[in-house]
Amino acid sequence: MIYVVDVNQMSFAFVAGSDSQASEIVRSPAFVQALGRFFLNRQGSGFSNHRPRAATVQELALFNDMSSEFADATADVLVARVA
């Protein structure tokens, strides 16, 4: 399932197998670091307080388009900005 976390009027999508796994991913240091690249002037620890939600149809389409470009990527988790 595709999940989205909203941070500072931006939405970031990623894949997780369940709601609990999505919550774990959002709290993980790697996810915080990935989002931190978008917010260089902020500390990443604040991101862990955001709750993931299921992606909308439009967000799902954008994520699928972006993920197809990175089909050969070796990253464990693809985080794509969808809004």
C-alpha positions as CSV (number, residue, x, y, z in Angstrom):
1,M,0.0,0.0,0.0
2,I,1.2,3.6,-0.7
3,Y,1.3,5.8,2.4
4,V,1.7,9.6,2.6
5,V,3.1,11.8,5.3
6,D,2.3,15.6,5.1
7,V,5.1,18.0,6.3
8,N,5.0,21.7,5.9
9,Q,2.4,21.7,3.1
10,M,4.3,19.0,1.2
11,S,3.3,15.4,0.8
12,F,5.7,12.5,0.6
13,A,4.7,9.0,-0.5
14,F,6.3,5.6,0.2
15,V,5.4,1.9,0.2
16,A,4.6,0.0,3.4
17,G,2.9,-3.3,4.0
18,S,0.6,-2.1,6.8
19,D,-0.3,0.8,9.0
20,S,2.1,-0.3,11.7
21,Q,4.9,-0.7,9.2
22,A,4.2,2.8,7.8
23,S,4.4,4.3,11.3
24,E,7.7,2.5,11.9
25,I,9.1,3.8,8.6
26,V,8.1,7.4,9.4
27,R,10.0,7.1,12.7
28,S,13.1,5.5,11.2
29,P,16.3,7.5,11.0
30,A,16.6,6.8,7.2
31,F,13.2,8.3,6.5
32,V,13.9,11.3,8.7
33,Q,17.2,11.8,6.8
34,A,15.4,11.5,3.4
35,L,12.9,14.2,4.4
36,G,15.6,16.3,5.9
37,R,17.1,16.9,2.5
38,F,14.0,18.9,1.7
39,F,14.2,20.9,4.9
40,L,17.9,21.7,5.3
41,N,17.3,24.5,7.9
42,R,15.3,22.2,10.2
43,Q,16.2,19.4,12.5
44,G,14.9,16.0,11.3
45,S,13.6,14.9,14.6
46,G,10.3,16.8,14.2
47,F,9.3,14.6,11.2
48,S,8.7,11.6,13.4
49,N,5.6,13.2,14.9
50,H,3.8,13.1,11.6
51,R,1.3,10.3,11.0
52,P,1.2,8.4,7.7
53,R,-2.1,8.1,5.8
54,A,-3.3,6.2,2.8
55,A,-2.5,7.9,-0.5
56,T,-5.2,9.5,-2.6
57,V,-5.8,8.3,-6.1
58,Q,-3.9,11.3,-7.5
59,E,-1.0,10.8,-5.1
60,L,-0.9,7.1,-5.9
61,A,-0.6,7.9,-9.7
62,L,2.2,10.4,-9.1
63,F,4.1,7.9,-6.9
64,N,3.7,5.1,-9.4
65,D,5.0,7.4,-12.2
66,M,8.0,8.4,-10.1
67,S,8.8,4.9,-8.9
68,S,8.8,3.5,-12.4
69,E,11.7,5.9,-13.2
70,F,13.6,4.4,-10.3
71,A,12.8,0.7,-10.9
72,D,16.4,-0.3,-10.8
73,A,17.3,1.7,-7.7
74,T,18.9,-0.2,-4.8
75,A,17.3,1.9,-2.0
76,D,15.1,0.0,0.5
77,V,12.5,2.8,0.6
78,L,11.6,5.2,-2.2
79,V,10.3,8.5,-0.8
80,A,8.7,10.7,-3.5
81,R,7.3,14.1,-3.2
82,V,3.7,14.0,-4.5
83,A,2.4,17.4,-3.5
